[in-house]
């Protein structure tokens, strides 16, 4: 059972544009929602994370928007740069510890 | 400060063999978990350990086992390797407890089974 659905599967954005990736979840016990960036051949690197008591969190060019009632959250990358080209994963966790349920990933390409 | 370190970075094994992968968590982190990432997919949870005890197990066969040592490092063992076990194996570390607990991943161990 896939508990975190991610879209789109791939995304092409022009340099300077806004990249938007969406995720939806089913398990209402999830209480921590991180986003990871992964470059080819590398492990996932934490970008930004949010808890469900907050509707938005911004760190630099990265913003998470969270809609608890709709069970959806999204990542916005402002002023997208070619160096942002990577695969992005949303994830969710229920309770403490480090058991994460990941989305299927979005391959982002930022073109000049 | 050192992040999550994993070894080896790459290895090739033959079907039926056994493999051991190792992980050292971030200093001060007492929880370690293991994930399998098949090419083109998101990481899938295998095991979670805290204070040397297994605290969760994903939907993987008994050929997969793990343990955590007193210094909080961990190893993942896979027996009777199959071609389908070829993947990137990731270790993650964190503190334990609290909804804001941050989880960090290592660079992974690339396993190829031939």
Interface residues (C-beta under 8 A of the other chain):
Chain A: X6 X31 X32 X34 X36 X41 X42 X43 X44 X45 X46 X49 X51 X89 X91 X93 X96 X97 X98 X99 X100 X101 X102 X103 X104 X105
Chain B: X4 X31 X32 X33 X35 X40 X41 X42 X43 X44 X45 X48 X50 X55 X56 X58 X88 X90 X92 X93 X94 X96 X97 X98 X99 X100 X101 X102 X103 X104 X105 X106 X107 X108 X110
